[in-house]
């Protein structure tokens, strides 16, 4: 199992309609729509915070977000569901 050791992490619960975002260590939370415009917001937030973005495998619902993040150089991790 890979262990993350990084100053800032953004965890995202990805669903068909929503991205529930939680930023660590500051505890900021927000809910965004799962669309191209809000994917860009997540990318901007991650780049500003120099954060790693983690999300569960959700049967493909995460792929567009993942592509946007990778396209702008944001480090990402797909994690197994709990």
Biopython code that builds the backbone (N, CA, C, O; Angstrom):
import numpy as np
from Bio.PDB.StructureBuilder import StructureBuilder

atoms = [
    (1, "UNK", "N", (0.848, -1.184, 0.000)),
    (1, "UNK", "CA", (0.000, 0.000, 0.000)),
    (1, "UNK", "C", (0.889, 1.240, 0.000)),
    (1, "UNK", "O", (1.847, 1.327, 0.767)),
    (2, "UNK", "N", (0.563, 2.195, -0.863)),
    (2, "UNK", "CA", (1.315, 3.436, -0.941)),
    (2, "UNK", "C", (0.833, 4.387, 0.144)),
    (2, "UNK", "O", (-0.366, 4.495, 0.401)),
    (3, "UNK", "N", (1.767, 5.066, 0.770)),
    (3, "UNK", "CA", (1.442, 6.008, 1.838)),
    (3, "UNK", "C", (1.699, 7.426, 1.334)),
    (3, "UNK", "O", (2.749, 7.688, 0.748)),
    (4, "UNK", "N", (0.772, 8.330, 1.550)),
    (4, "UNK", "CA", (0.934, 9.719, 1.139)),
    (4, "UNK", "C", (1.533, 10.527, 2.272)),
    (4, "UNK", "O", (1.083, 10.444, 3.415)),
    (5, "UNK", "N", (2.533, 11.296, 1.953)),
    (5, "UNK", "CA", (3.107, 12.228, 2.909)),
    (5, "UNK", "C", (3.277, 13.546, 2.172)),
    (5, "UNK", "O", (4.248, 13.738, 1.441)),
    (6, "UNK", "N", (2.345, 14.435, 2.366)),
    (6, "UNK", "CA", (2.338, 15.686, 1.615)),
    (6, "UNK", "C", (1.693, 16.747, 2.486)),
    (6, "UNK", "O", (0.830, 16.437, 3.308)),
    (7, "UNK", "N", (2.099, 17.980, 2.316)),
    (7, "UNK", "CA", (1.575, 19.063, 3.137)),
    (7, "UNK", "C", (0.103, 19.352, 2.942)),
    (7, "UNK", "O", (-0.609, 19.631, 3.906)),
    (8, "UNK", "N", (-0.362, 19.287, 1.699)),
    (8, "UNK", "CA", (-1.759, 19.622, 1.417)),
    (8, "UNK", "C", (-2.384, 18.538, 0.553)),
    (8, "UNK", "O", (-1.806, 18.089, -0.437)),
    (9, "UNK", "N", (-3.573, 18.137, 0.955)),
    (9, "UNK", "CA", (-4.309, 17.105, 0.228)),
    (9, "UNK", "C", (-5.738, 17.594, 0.023)),
    (9, "UNK", "O", (-6.355, 18.142, 0.937)),
    (10, "UNK", "N", (-6.250, 17.392, -1.174)),
    (10, "UNK", "CA", (-7.652, 17.666, -1.469)),
    (10, "UNK", "C", (-8.310, 16.324, -1.757)),
    (10, "UNK", "O", (-7.958, 15.644, -2.721)),
    (11, "UNK", "N", (-9.263, 15.952, -0.917)),
    (11, "UNK", "CA", (-10.018, 14.721, -1.111)),
    (11, "UNK", "C", (-11.355, 15.051, -1.745)),
    (11, "UNK", "O", (-12.021, 16.005, -1.343)),
    (12, "UNK", "N", (-11.747, 14.263, -2.735)),
    (12, "UNK", "CA", (-13.000, 14.543, -3.443)),
    (12, "UNK", "C", (-13.851, 13.282, -3.517)),
    (12, "UNK", "O", (-13.392, 12.232, -3.964)),
    (13, "UNK", "N", (-15.099, 13.403, -3.071)),
    (13, "UNK", "CA", (-16.094, 12.359, -3.268)),
    (13, "UNK", "C", (-16.794, 12.700, -4.583)),
    (13, "UNK", "O", (-17.532, 13.682, -4.664)),
    (14, "UNK", "N", (-16.561, 11.891, -5.600)),
    (14, "UNK", "CA", (-17.090, 12.151, -6.942)),
    (14, "UNK", "C", (-18.379, 11.358, -7.136)),
    (14, "UNK", "O", (-18.401, 10.142, -6.948)),
    (15, "UNK", "N", (-19.446, 12.051, -7.513)),
    (15, "UNK", "CA", (-20.693, 11.380, -7.883)),
    (15, "UNK", "C", (-21.112, 11.884, -9.264)),
    (15, "UNK", "O", (-20.444, 12.741, -9.843)),
    (16, "UNK", "N", (-22.190, 11.366, -9.779)),
    (16, "UNK", "CA", (-22.658, 11.761, -11.111)),
    (16, "UNK", "C", (-22.869, 13.267, -11.206)),
    (16, "UNK", "O", (-22.499, 13.882, -12.206)),
    (17, "UNK", "N", (-23.456, 13.861, -10.183)),
    (17, "UNK", "CA", (-23.823, 15.275, -10.226)),
    (17, "UNK", "C", (-22.888, 16.202, -9.460)),
    (17, "UNK", "O", (-22.788, 17.386, -9.781)),
    (18, "UNK", "N", (-22.200, 15.668, -8.444)),
    (18, "UNK", "CA", (-21.492, 16.531, -7.499)),
    (18, "UNK", "C", (-20.042, 16.126, -7.296)),
    (18, "UNK", "O", (-19.656, 14.975, -7.497)),
    (19, "UNK", "N", (-19.246, 17.123, -6.887)),
    (19, "UNK", "CA", (-17.904, 16.920, -6.358)),
    (19, "UNK", "C", (-17.928, 17.490, -4.945)),
    (19, "UNK", "O", (-18.020, 18.704, -4.768)),
    (20, "UNK", "N", (-17.846, 16.626, -3.945)),
    (20, "UNK", "CA", (-17.767, 17.084, -2.562)),
    (20, "UNK", "C", (-16.289, 17.135, -2.200)),
    (20, "UNK", "O", (-15.618, 16.107, -2.113)),
    (21, "UNK", "N", (-15.799, 18.353, -1.992)),
    (21, "UNK", "CA", (-14.373, 18.626, -1.860)),
    (21, "UNK", "C", (-14.042, 18.934, -0.406)),
    (21, "UNK", "O", (-14.754, 19.689, 0.256)),
    (22, "UNK", "N", (-12.949, 18.339, 0.086)),
    (22, "UNK", "CA", (-12.469, 18.613, 1.444)),
    (22, "UNK", "C", (-10.963, 18.826, 1.369)),
    (22, "UNK", "O", (-10.230, 17.967, 0.879)),
    (23, "UNK", "N", (-10.508, 19.971, 1.855)),
    (23, "UNK", "CA", (-9.087, 20.327, 1.803)),
    (23, "UNK", "C", (-8.445, 20.133, 3.173)),
    (23, "UNK", "O", (-8.973, 20.574, 4.194)),
    (24, "UNK", "N", (-7.301, 19.467, 3.171)),
    (24, "UNK", "CA", (-6.529, 19.272, 4.393)),
    (24, "UNK", "C", (-5.183, 19.971, 4.238)),
    (24, "UNK", "O", (-4.629, 19.950, 3.139)),
    (25, "UNK", "N", (-4.644, 20.570, 5.249)),
    (25, "UNK", "CA", (-5.058, 20.498, 6.643)),
    (25, "UNK", "C", (-6.035, 21.586, 7.082)),
    (25, "UNK", "O", (-6.457, 21.574, 8.238)),
    (26, "UNK", "N", (-6.414, 22.525, 6.214)),
    (26, "UNK", "CA", (-7.214, 23.664, 6.673)),
    (26, "UNK", "C", (-8.690, 23.363, 6.900)),
    (26, "UNK", "O", (-9.378, 24.151, 7.549)),
    (27, "UNK", "N", (-9.196, 22.247, 6.386)),
    (27, "UNK", "CA", (-10.577, 21.856, 6.641)),
    (27, "UNK", "C", (-11.610, 22.528, 5.749)),
    (27, "UNK", "O", (-12.809, 22.373, 5.982)),
    (28, "UNK", "N", (-11.182, 23.264, 4.739)),
    (28, "UNK", "CA", (-12.127, 23.906, 3.814)),
    (28, "UNK", "C", (-12.944, 22.837, 3.096)),
    (28, "UNK", "O", (-12.404, 21.827, 2.645)),
    (29, "UNK", "N", (-14.260, 23.072, 2.995)),
    (29, "UNK", "CA", (-15.164, 22.151, 2.301)),
    (29, "UNK", "C", (-15.993, 22.936, 1.306)),
    (29, "UNK", "O", (-16.379, 24.079, 1.551)),
    (30, "UNK", "N", (-16.257, 22.294, 0.174)),
    (30, "UNK", "CA", (-17.173, 22.904, -0.776)),
    (30, "UNK", "C", (-17.803, 21.835, -1.640)),
    (30, "UNK", "O", (-17.263, 20.741, -1.803)),
    (31, "UNK", "N", (-18.945, 22.168, -2.183)),
    (31, "UNK", "CA", (-19.648, 21.268, -3.101)),
    (31, "UNK", "C", (-19.731, 21.969, -4.447)),
    (31, "UNK", "O", (-20.226, 23.089, -4.566)),
    (32, "UNK", "N", (-19.229, 21.269, -5.454)),
    (32, "UNK", "CA", (-19.240, 21.783, -6.816)),
    (32, "UNK", "C", (-20.006, 20.815, -7.697)),
    (32, "UNK", "O", (-20.191, 19.652, -7.341)),
    (33, "UNK", "N", (-20.448, 21.295, -8.843)),
    (33, "UNK", "CA", (-21.089, 20.389, -9.788)),
    (33, "UNK", "C", (-20.016, 19.621, -10.551)),
    (33, "UNK", "O", (-18.909, 20.118, -10.760)),
    (34, "UNK", "N", (-20.355, 18.416, -10.959)),
    (34, "UNK", "CA", (-19.410, 17.568, -11.692)),
    (34, "UNK", "C", (-19.509, 17.921, -13.177)),
    (34, "UNK", "O", (-20.119, 17.202, -13.969)),
    (35, "UNK", "N", (-18.887, 19.060, -13.532)),
    (35, "UNK", "CA", (-18.892, 19.503, -14.930)),
    (35, "UNK", "C", (-17.553, 20.154, -15.258)),
    (35, "UNK", "O", (-16.733, 20.391, -14.371)),
    (36, "UNK", "N", (-17.343, 20.438, -16.527)),
    (36, "UNK", "CA", (-16.054, 20.968, -16.979)),
    (36, "UNK", "C", (-15.667, 22.265, -16.274)),
    (36, "UNK", "O", (-14.511, 22.438, -15.888)),
    (37, "UNK", "N", (-16.612, 23.167, -16.105)),
    (37, "UNK", "CA", (-16.313, 24.444, -15.458)),
    (37, "UNK", "C", (-15.831, 24.278, -14.033)),
    (37, "UNK", "O", (-14.876, 24.933, -13.615)),
    (38, "UNK", "N", (-16.488, 23.402, -13.283)),
    (38, "UNK", "CA", (-16.079, 23.198, -11.892)),
    (38, "UNK", "C", (-14.838, 22.319, -11.790)),
    (38, "UNK", "O", (-14.115, 22.397, -10.797)),
    (39, "UNK", "N", (-14.576, 21.482, -12.796)),
    (39, "UNK", "CA", (-13.300, 20.752, -12.820)),
    (39, "UNK", "C", (-12.152, 21.760, -12.884)),
    (39, "UNK", "O", (-11.117, 21.565, -12.247)),
    (40, "UNK", "N", (-12.332, 22.830, -13.646)),
    (40, "UNK", "CA", (-11.309, 23.875, -13.744)),
    (40, "UNK", "C", (-11.117, 24.581, -12.401)),
    (40, "UNK", "O", (-9.999, 24.966, -12.059)),
    (41, "UNK", "N", (-12.196, 24.753, -11.642)),
    (41, "UNK", "CA", (-12.091, 25.362, -10.308)),
    (41, "UNK", "C", (-11.256, 24.476, -9.392)),
    (41, "UNK", "O", (-10.397, 24.972, -8.663)),
    (42, "UNK", "N", (-11.504, 23.164, -9.425)),
    (42, "UNK", "CA", (-10.713, 22.231, -8.607)),
    (42, "UNK", "C", (-9.244, 22.300, -9.011)),
    (42, "UNK", "O", (-8.365, 22.323, -8.149)),
    (43, "UNK", "N", (-8.974, 22.333, -10.305)),
    (43, "UNK", "CA", (-7.592, 22.404, -10.780)),
    (43, "UNK", "C", (-6.910, 23.675, -10.285)),
    (43, "UNK", "O", (-5.760, 23.634, -9.848)),
    (44, "UNK", "N", (-7.607, 24.789, -10.350)),
    (44, "UNK", "CA", (-7.046, 26.060, -9.878)),
    (44, "UNK", "C", (-6.763, 26.005, -8.383)),
    (44, "UNK", "O", (-5.696, 26.424, -7.935)),
    (45, "UNK", "N", (-7.708, 25.493, -7.616)),
    (45, "UNK", "CA", (-7.538, 25.363, -6.172)),
    (45, "UNK", "C", (-6.331, 24.484, -5.844)),
    (45, "UNK", "O", (-5.518, 24.832, -4.987)),
    (46, "UNK", "N", (-6.219, 23.352, -6.525)),
    (46, "UNK", "CA", (-5.109, 22.429, -6.273)),
    (46, "UNK", "C", (-3.770, 23.068, -6.620)),
    (46, "UNK", "O", (-2.795, 22.904, -5.887)),
    (47, "UNK", "N", (-3.717, 23.784, -7.716)),
    (47, "UNK", "CA", (-2.461, 24.439, -8.107)),
    (47, "UNK", "C", (-2.102, 25.551, -7.134)),
    (47, "UNK", "O", (-0.936, 25.696, -6.769)),
    (48, "UNK", "N", (-3.084, 26.338, -6.710)),
    (48, "UNK", "CA", (-2.817, 27.424, -5.757)),
    (48, "UNK", "C", (-2.299, 26.882, -4.430)),
    (48, "UNK", "O", (-1.425, 27.485, -3.807)),
    (49, "UNK", "N", (-2.842, 25.739, -3.997)),
    (49, "UNK", "CA", (-2.444, 25.154, -2.712)),
    (49, "UNK", "C", (-1.278, 24.175, -2.843)),
    (49, "UNK", "O", (-0.787, 23.657, -1.841)),
    (50, "UNK", "N", (-0.835, 23.921, -4.076)),
    (50, "UNK", "CA", (0.204, 22.922, -4.334)),
    (50, "UNK", "C", (-0.171, 21.602, -3.664)),
    (50, "UNK", "O", (0.633, 20.991, -2.960)),
    (51, "UNK", "N", (-1.409, 21.180, -3.900)),
    (51, "UNK", "CA", (-1.987, 20.014, -3.231)),
    (51, "UNK", "C", (-2.034, 18.803, -4.154)),
    (51, "UNK", "O", (-2.102, 18.928, -5.377)),
    (52, "UNK", "N", (-1.997, 17.639, -3.537)),
    (52, "UNK", "CA", (-2.304, 16.388, -4.218)),
    (52, "UNK", "C", (-3.822, 16.217, -4.140)),
    (52, "UNK", "O", (-4.422, 16.508, -3.106)),
    (53, "UNK", "N", (-4.439, 15.754, -5.208)),
    (53, "UNK", "CA", (-5.881, 15.513, -5.225)),
    (53, "UNK", "C", (-6.123, 14.009, -5.220)),
    (53, "UNK", "O", (-5.578, 13.280, -6.048)),
    (54, "UNK", "N", (-6.948, 13.553, -4.276)),
    (54, "UNK", "CA", (-7.274, 12.130, -4.139)),
    (54, "UNK", "C", (-8.777, 11.940, -4.312)),
    (54, "UNK", "O", (-9.577, 12.762, -3.867)),
    (55, "UNK", "N", (-9.143, 10.839, -4.969)),
    (55, "UNK", "CA", (-10.557, 10.520, -5.152)),
    (55, "UNK", "C", (-10.699, 9.023, -5.331)),
    (55, "UNK", "O", (-9.759, 8.337, -5.733)),
    (56, "UNK", "N", (-11.898, 8.520, -5.026)),
    (56, "UNK", "CA", (-12.196, 7.092, -5.175)),
    (56, "UNK", "C", (-12.411, 6.735, -6.638)),
    (56, "UNK", "O", (-12.750, 7.578, -7.469)),
    (57, "UNK", "N", (-12.205, 5.471, -6.918)),
    (57, "UNK", "CA", (-12.654, 4.927, -8.194)),
    (57, "UNK", "C", (-14.179, 4.888, -8.141)),
    (57, "UNK", "O", (-14.753, 4.299, -7.225)),
    (58, "UNK", "N", (-14.835, 5.510, -9.113)),
    (58, "UNK", "CA", (-16.304, 5.582, -9.088)),
    (58, "UNK", "C", (-16.911, 5.070, -10.386)),
    (58, "UNK", "O", (-17.943, 5.573, -10.829)),
    (59, "UNK", "N", (-16.291, 4.096, -10.987)),
    (59, "UNK", "CA", (-16.846, 3.504, -12.200)),
    (59, "UNK", "C", (-16.799, 4.414, -13.411)),
    (59, "UNK", "O", (-17.630, 4.290, -14.311)),
    (60, "UNK", "N", (-15.851, 5.318, -13.447)),
    (60, "UNK", "CA", (-15.683, 6.189, -14.599)),
    (60, "UNK", "C", (-16.150, 7.614, -14.400)),
    (60, "UNK", "O", (-15.849, 8.474, -15.227)),
    (61, "UNK", "N", (-16.878, 7.893, -13.324)),
    (61, "UNK", "CA", (-17.366, 9.249, -13.086)),
    (61, "UNK", "C", (-16.227, 10.226, -12.809)),
    (61, "UNK", "O", (-16.399, 11.437, -12.946)),
    (62, "UNK", "N", (-15.080, 9.710, -12.423)),
    (62, "UNK", "CA", (-13.931, 10.552, -12.075)),
    (62, "UNK", "C", (-13.014, 10.840, -13.261)),
    (62, "UNK", "O", (-12.117, 11.675, -13.141)),
    (63, "UNK", "N", (-13.203, 10.190, -14.382)),
    (63, "UNK", "CA", (-12.234, 10.255, -15.480)),
    (63, "UNK", "C", (-12.075, 11.644, -16.086)),
    (63, "UNK", "O", (-10.950, 12.061, -16.363)),
    (64, "UNK", "N", (-13.162, 12.366, -16.299)),
    (64, "UNK", "CA", (-13.045, 13.718, -16.867)),
    (64, "UNK", "C", (-12.294, 14.642, -15.914)),
    (64, "UNK", "O", (-11.422, 15.401, -16.336)),
    (65, "UNK", "N", (-12.635, 14.576, -14.630)),
    (65, "UNK", "CA", (-11.927, 15.381, -13.635)),
    (65, "UNK", "C", (-10.448, 15.024, -13.637)),
    (65, "UNK", "O", (-9.593, 15.909, -13.656)),
    (66, "UNK", "N", (-10.148, 13.745, -13.617)),
    (66, "UNK", "CA", (-8.769, 13.267, -13.601)),
    (66, "UNK", "C", (-8.009, 13.799, -14.814)),
    (66, "UNK", "O", (-6.863, 14.230, -14.686)),
    (67, "UNK", "N", (-8.625, 13.771, -15.964)),
    (67, "UNK", "CA", (-7.996, 14.250, -17.192)),
    (67, "UNK", "C", (-7.670, 15.741, -17.112)),
    (67, "UNK", "O", (-6.586, 16.163, -17.517)),
    (68, "UNK", "N", (-8.598, 16.532, -16.595)),
    (68, "UNK", "CA", (-8.370, 17.975, -16.452)),
    (68, "UNK", "C", (-7.210, 18.231, -15.497)),
    (68, "UNK", "O", (-6.327, 19.038, -15.789)),
    (69, "UNK", "N", (-7.214, 17.544, -14.357)),
    (69, "UNK", "CA", (-6.153, 17.744, -13.367)),
    (69, "UNK", "C", (-4.791, 17.351, -13.929)),
    (69, "UNK", "O", (-3.819, 18.092, -13.786)),
    (70, "UNK", "N", (-4.722, 16.199, -14.560)),
    (70, "UNK", "CA", (-3.459, 15.740, -15.144)),
    (70, "UNK", "C", (-2.992, 16.700, -16.237)),
    (70, "UNK", "O", (-1.794, 16.931, -16.397)),
    (71, "UNK", "N", (-3.935, 17.251, -16.980)),
    (71, "UNK", "CA", (-3.605, 18.153, -18.072)),
    (71, "UNK", "C", (-2.942, 19.446, -17.640)),
    (71, "UNK", "O", (-2.227, 20.071, -18.423)),
    (72, "UNK", "N", (-3.174, 19.854, -16.395)),
    (72, "UNK", "CA", (-2.544, 21.081, -15.886)),
    (72, "UNK", "C", (-1.443, 20.777, -14.874)),
    (72, "UNK", "O", (-0.945, 21.678, -14.199)),
    (73, "UNK", "N", (-1.069, 19.504, -14.775)),
    (73, "UNK", "CA", (0.064, 19.134, -13.934)),
    (73, "UNK", "C", (-0.227, 18.925, -12.463)),
    (73, "UNK", "O", (0.696, 18.928, -11.648)),
    (74, "UNK", "N", (-1.497, 18.744, -12.100)),
    (74, "UNK", "CA", (-1.845, 18.484, -10.700)),
    (74, "UNK", "C", (-1.593, 17.010, -10.400)),
    (74, "UNK", "O", (-2.028, 16.133, -11.146)),
    (75, "UNK", "N", (-0.889, 16.747, -9.307)),
    (75, "UNK", "CA", (-0.628, 15.370, -8.891)),
    (75, "UNK", "C", (-1.922, 14.763, -8.353)),
    (75, "UNK", "O", (-2.601, 15.371, -7.525)),
    (76, "UNK", "N", (-2.258, 13.569, -8.825)),
    (76, "UNK", "CA", (-3.508, 12.922, -8.427)),
    (76, "UNK", "C", (-3.247, 11.511, -7.935)),
    (76, "UNK", "O", (-2.244, 10.886, -8.279)),
    (77, "UNK", "N", (-4.172, 11.024, -7.123)),
    (77, "UNK", "CA", (-4.163, 9.638, -6.668)),
    (77, "UNK", "C", (-5.590, 9.124, -6.694)),
    (77, "UNK", "O", (-6.505, 9.775, -6.190)),
    (78, "UNK", "N", (-5.773, 7.960, -7.280)),
    (78, "UNK", "CA", (-7.058, 7.278, -7.203)),
    (78, "UNK", "C", (-6.929, 6.274, -6.068)),
    (78, "UNK", "O", (-5.998, 5.469, -6.051)),
    (79, "UNK", "N", (-7.853, 6.319, -5.124)),
    (79, "UNK", "CA", (-7.780, 5.455, -3.947)),
    (79, "UNK", "C", (-8.933, 4.461, -3.961)),
    (79, "UNK", "O", (-9.996, 4.724, -4.524)),
    (80, "UNK", "N", (-8.703, 3.329, -3.340)),
    (80, "UNK", "CA", (-9.740, 2.300, -3.266)),
    (80, "UNK", "C", (-10.876, 2.775, -2.363)),
    (80, "UNK", "O", (-10.628, 3.442, -1.359)),
    (81, "UNK", "N", (-12.131, 2.434, -2.712)),
    (81, "UNK", "CA", (-13.255, 2.785, -1.838)),
    (81, "UNK", "C", (-13.068, 2.176, -0.450)),
    (81, "UNK", "O", (-12.480, 1.105, -0.300)),
    (82, "UNK", "N", (-13.569, 2.867, 0.540)),
    (82, "UNK", "CA", (-13.403, 2.429, 1.937)),
    (82, "UNK", "C", (-14.100, 1.128, 2.216)),
    (82, "UNK", "O", (-14.053, 0.632, 3.342)),
]
sb = StructureBuilder()
sb.init_structure("model")
sb.init_model(0)
sb.init_chain("A")
sb.init_seg("    ")
for serial, (resi, resn, name, xyz) in enumerate(atoms, 1):
    if name == "N":
        sb.init_residue(resn, " ", resi, " ")
    sb.init_atom(name, np.array(xyz, "f"), 0.0, 1.0, " ", f" {name:<3s}", serial, name[0])
structure = sb.get_structure()
